Amino acid sequence: MTVAAGLRRRIAKQARHRCGYCQTQEIVSGVPLTLEHILPKSSGGQSVEENLWLSCRLCNEAKGISTEAADPESGKLVPLFNPRTQAWTDHFAWSENGTIIVGKTPVGRATVEALSLNSELRVRARAIWVEAGWHPPERNTK
């Protein structure tokens, strides 16, 4: 996907240089974040600002072309979290130790599960970042 550099910079600034789903900070991970299509191109999503957000590679690959998933609590199919239009803190919270993402709503729970936001490797990395004082990012995230 080719997106103008100015548009990518604008989206990165809006996203505060962190993944819209797991909140991984680009500077902490040392890996450039990708531009993610909230509505996949295969479903008619366009490469326009309103449909793009920053995502780490793990979240982007896990999401793939999905736009909804089952809430593990109710079993109902719900939309995945939309980092462009929804506030992260409305749907997620950090565990007390800052390493686990807790889904607070059906959307949050489904997104945590569908994108494997608490895989063992991610949680272990977050523990190191917490110990270093780099994580979690401020809690008033969008």
C-alpha positions as CSV (number, residue, x, y, z in Angstrom):
1,M,0.0,0.0,0.0
2,T,1.4,3.4,-0.9
3,V,0.2,6.3,1.2
4,A,1.6,9.8,1.0
5,A,4.3,10.5,3.6
6,G,2.3,13.5,4.9
7,L,-0.8,11.3,5.5
8,R,1.3,8.7,7.3
9,R,2.9,11.3,9.5
10,R,-0.6,12.8,10.3
11,I,-2.0,9.4,11.3
12,A,1.1,8.5,13.4
13,K,0.7,11.8,15.3
14,Q,-3.1,11.1,15.8
15,A,-2.2,7.6,17.1
16,R,0.5,9.0,19.3
17,H,3.0,6.6,17.6
18,R,1.4,3.6,19.2
19,C,-0.6,0.6,18.1
20,G,-4.3,1.3,18.2
21,Y,-5.1,-2.1,19.6
22,C,-2.3,-3.2,22.1
23,Q,-0.9,0.3,22.7
24,T,2.6,-0.8,21.9
25,Q,4.7,2.3,21.5
26,E,6.9,2.4,18.4
27,I,9.8,3.8,20.3
28,V,9.7,1.1,22.9
29,S,9.4,-1.8,20.5
30,G,12.0,-0.4,18.1
31,V,9.9,-1.8,15.2
32,P,8.1,0.6,12.8
33,L,4.3,0.4,13.1
34,T,2.2,-0.3,10.1
35,L,-0.8,1.4,8.6
36,E,-3.8,-0.7,9.2
37,H,-7.1,-0.6,7.2
38,I,-9.9,-0.6,9.8
39,L,-12.3,-1.8,7.1
40,P,-10.1,-4.1,5.0
41,K,-9.5,-3.3,1.4
42,S,-11.1,-6.7,0.6
43,S,-14.3,-5.5,2.1
44,G,-14.3,-2.2,0.2
45,G,-12.1,-0.2,2.7
46,Q,-10.1,2.6,1.1
47,S,-6.6,3.9,1.8
48,V,-8.0,7.2,3.2
49,E,-7.3,8.9,6.5
50,E,-10.7,7.9,8.0
51,N,-10.0,4.2,7.4
52,L,-6.3,4.1,8.5
53,W,-4.7,3.8,11.9
54,L,-1.3,2.6,13.2
55,S,-1.0,-1.0,14.2
56,C,1.9,-3.2,15.3
57,R,2.6,-6.1,13.0
58,L,1.3,-8.6,15.4
59,C,-2.1,-6.9,15.7
60,N,-2.3,-6.2,12.0
61,E,-1.6,-9.8,11.1
62,A,-4.0,-11.2,13.7
63,K,-6.8,-8.9,12.6
64,G,-6.3,-9.6,9.0
65,I,-9.6,-9.1,7.2
66,S,-11.7,-9.5,10.3
67,T,-14.1,-6.8,11.4
68,E,-16.0,-8.7,14.1
69,A,-15.4,-11.6,16.5
70,A,-17.2,-13.5,19.3
71,D,-17.3,-12.0,22.8
72,P,-15.9,-14.8,24.9
73,E,-18.3,-14.0,27.7
74,S,-21.6,-14.0,25.8
75,G,-20.6,-15.8,22.6
76,K,-22.3,-13.1,20.5
77,L,-20.6,-11.7,17.4
78,V,-19.6,-8.1,17.9
79,P,-17.5,-5.6,15.9
80,L,-13.8,-5.4,16.7
81,F,-12.5,-2.3,18.4
82,N,-12.1,0.7,16.1
83,P,-9.2,2.8,17.2
84,R,-10.1,5.7,15.0
85,T,-13.6,6.2,16.4
86,Q,-13.7,4.6,19.8
87,A,-11.8,5.5,23.0
88,W,-9.4,2.7,24.1
89,T,-10.2,3.3,27.8
90,D,-13.9,2.7,27.2
91,H,-13.2,-0.8,26.1
92,F,-9.9,-1.8,27.8
93,A,-7.9,-1.4,30.9
94,W,-4.5,-2.4,32.1
95,S,-4.1,-5.1,34.8
96,E,-2.7,-3.8,38.1
97,N,0.8,-4.7,37.1
98,G,0.4,-3.2,33.6
99,T,1.1,-6.3,31.6
100,I,-2.4,-7.6,30.7
101,I,-5.0,-5.9,28.6
102,V,-8.4,-6.5,30.2
103,G,-11.5,-6.2,27.9
104,K,-14.2,-4.2,29.7
105,T,-16.9,-4.5,27.1
106,P,-18.0,-7.1,24.6
107,V,-16.0,-5.2,21.9
108,G,-13.0,-5.1,24.2
109,R,-13.2,-8.8,25.2
110,A,-13.7,-9.9,21.6
111,T,-10.8,-7.8,20.4
112,V,-8.4,-9.1,23.2
113,E,-9.2,-12.7,22.1
114,A,-9.2,-12.2,18.3
115,L,-6.0,-10.3,18.2
116,S,-4.2,-12.4,21.0
117,L,-3.4,-9.1,22.8
118,N,-2.2,-11.1,25.9
119,S,-0.1,-13.8,24.2
120,E,2.7,-15.0,26.4
121,L,5.4,-13.2,24.4
122,R,3.6,-9.9,24.6
123,V,3.0,-10.1,28.3
124,R,6.6,-11.0,28.9
125,A,7.8,-8.0,26.8
126,R,5.4,-5.7,28.7
127,A,6.8,-6.9,32.0
128,I,10.3,-5.8,30.9
129,W,8.9,-2.5,29.7
130,V,7.1,-2.0,33.0
131,E,10.3,-2.7,34.9
132,A,12.1,-0.2,32.8
133,G,9.4,2.4,33.4
134,W,8.3,2.6,29.8
135,H,4.9,1.0,30.1
136,P,2.0,1.2,30.2
137,P,1.5,4.4,28.2
138,E,-0.6,7.1,29.8
139,R,-4.0,5.8,30.7
140,N,-5.9,8.5,28.9
141,T,-5.4,7.0,25.5
142,K,-7.7,7.0,22.5
